[in-house]
Amino acid sequence: MEGIETVAKLMEISARTAPKAKGEDYIVTKILTKEEIQRLGDEMIKYGKKMNKSGHVRDGKNVKDSQALLLIGLKNHPPLGTNCGGCGFTCDTIKIGEKDGNFRGPNCTVRVVDLGIAIGSAVKTASMHNVDNRIMYRAGHIARKIGLIDANIVYAIPLSVTGKSIFFDR
């Protein structure tokens, strides 16, 4: 367990130090406790059964079988200021984080790319240490929904070290 917890902490460092537009950091991370991992998995399964979403049930089982889990999200943020229109608005008209569905949005497209780069950096670190992982938007959706992390968009990265990847036969 100590090794996988160390890798999760290194993944946080990778996400934190990943390049970000204008050097402005709106990334938030959280390593879940064992109890939080089990709660997240249970809530995913419950939601999946209630809403008839088999992907949530399948991923919830993977989460429950994980030995560690890192959440990475995009905090509420100002637009970049370039008026690129990628979000469907201009920087002067976008109202970031207003809608509250599975994720809060709209969000500045460049800040969302920052989130993607941070996630990629984190899973690269897991891979370098031979830790099995999977990027899960469903787990991020439920983690946000049950208040495990405060962010507009959240992804979860469950981690596992076993003889065969728990994420292989899904």
C-alpha positions in Angstrom: 0.0 0.0 0.0 2.8 2.4 0.8 4.1 2.2 -2.8 0.8 2.9 -4.4 0.2 5.8 -2.1 3.6 7.2 -3.0 2.7 7.0 -6.7 -0.6 8.8 -6.1 1.3 11.6 -4.4 3.8 11.7 -7.3 0.8 11.9 -9.7 -0.5 14.9 -7.8 2.9 16.6 -8.3 2.8 15.8 -12.0 -0.7 17.3 -12.3 0.4 20.4 -10.3 3.6 21.0 -12.4 2.0 20.3 -15.8 2.1 23.3 -18.1 -0.8 25.7 -17.8 -2.0 28.6 -20.0 -0.4 31.9 -18.8 1.1 30.0 -15.9 -2.3 30.2 -14.1 -3.2 27.1 -12.1 -6.9 26.2 -11.7 -6.3 22.5 -11.1 -7.4 20.8 -7.9 -6.4 17.3 -6.8 -7.4 15.0 -4.0 -6.3 11.5 -3.0 -9.2 9.7 -1.6 -9.1 7.7 1.7 -10.0 4.0 1.6 -13.4 4.9 3.1 -14.0 7.5 0.4 -13.0 5.1 -2.4 -15.6 2.6 -1.1 -18.3 5.3 -0.7 -17.6 6.5 -4.3 -17.8 3.0 -5.7 -21.1 2.3 -3.8 -22.6 5.6 -5.0 -21.6 4.8 -8.6 -23.2 1.4 -8.5 -26.4 2.9 -6.8 -26.6 5.6 -9.4 -26.0 3.2 -12.3 -28.8 0.8 -11.1 -31.2 3.7 -10.5 -30.5 5.3 -13.9 -30.0 2.1 -15.8 -26.4 3.0 -16.7 -24.3 -0.1 -16.8 -21.1 1.8 -17.3 -21.5 3.4 -13.8 -22.0 0.0 -12.3 -19.0 -1.6 -14.0 -16.8 1.4 -13.2 -18.1 1.5 -9.6 -16.9 -2.1 -9.1 -13.4 -1.1 -10.5 -13.3 1.8 -8.1 -14.2 -0.4 -5.1 -11.4 -2.8 -6.2 -8.8 0.0 -6.4 -6.1 0.4 -3.8 -5.9 4.2 -4.4 -7.7 6.9 -6.3 -6.8 10.4 -7.4 -9.3 13.0 -8.3 -8.3 15.8 -10.7 -10.6 18.7 -11.4 -10.8 22.2 -12.8 -11.8 24.8 -10.3 -14.0 27.7 -11.1 -11.9 30.1 -13.2 -11.8 33.3 -15.2 -11.7 33.0 -19.0 -8.2 33.2 -20.5 -9.0 36.6 -22.1 -8.2 35.7 -25.7 -11.8 35.7 -27.1 -11.0 32.5 -29.0 -14.7 31.5 -29.0 -13.8 27.8 -28.3 -16.4 27.7 -25.5 -19.1 29.1 -27.7 -18.9 32.6 -26.1 -16.5 35.5 -25.9 -14.4 36.1 -22.7 -16.7 39.1 -22.0 -20.0 37.1 -22.3 -19.2 33.7 -20.8 -20.6 33.0 -17.4 -18.3 30.2 -16.2 -19.6 27.6 -13.8 -23.2 28.8 -13.9 -25.0 25.6 -14.9 -25.0 22.7 -12.5 -25.5 19.3 -14.2 -23.0 16.4 -14.2 -20.4 19.2 -14.5 -20.5 22.9 -14.1 -20.1 24.9 -17.2 -19.5 26.4 -19.6 -15.8 26.5 -19.1 -12.9 28.2 -20.8 -11.7 25.8 -23.5 -8.1 26.6 -22.8 -8.5 25.9 -19.1 -10.2 22.5 -20.0 -7.1 21.7 -22.1 -5.0 22.5 -19.0 -7.0 19.9 -17.1 -6.4 17.4 -19.9 -2.6 18.0 -19.8 -2.6 17.7 -16.0 -4.5 14.3 -16.3 -2.1 13.1 -19.0 0.9 14.1 -16.8 -0.6 12.2 -13.8 -1.3 9.0 -15.7 2.2 9.2 -17.3 3.6 9.1 -13.8 1.5 6.1 -12.8 2.6 4.3 -16.0 6.3 5.1 -15.3 5.9 3.3 -12.0 4.0 0.3 -13.5 0.7 1.1 -11.7 -2.4 0.1 -13.5 -4.9 3.0 -13.9 -7.9 4.2 -15.9 -9.2 7.7 -16.4 -12.8 7.7 -15.5 -15.3 10.5 -16.2 -18.2 8.6 -14.6 -16.3 8.3 -11.3 -15.5 12.0 -11.5 -19.2 12.8 -12.1 -20.3 11.0 -9.0 -17.3 12.3 -6.9 -18.4 15.8 -7.7 -22.1 15.0 -7.2 -21.5 13.6 -3.7 -19.2 16.4 -2.7 -15.8 14.7 -2.5 -14.2 17.6 -4.4 -15.3 21.1 -5.4 -14.6 21.6 -9.1 -16.4 22.4 -12.3 -15.2 19.3 -14.1 -13.7 16.2 -12.3 -12.0 13.1 -13.5 -11.0 10.1 -11.3 -8.0 8.0 -11.7 -8.3 4.7 -9.8 -5.0 2.9 -9.2 -4.3 -0.8 -8.8 -1.3 -3.1 -8.4 -2.2 -6.7 -8.9 -0.9 -9.6 -11.1 -3.5 -8.8 -13.7 -5.0 -5.3 -14.3 -8.5 -5.0 -12.8 -9.2 -2.6 -15.7 -8.5 -5.2 -18.4 -11.6 -7.5 -18.6 -14.4 -5.0 -18.3 
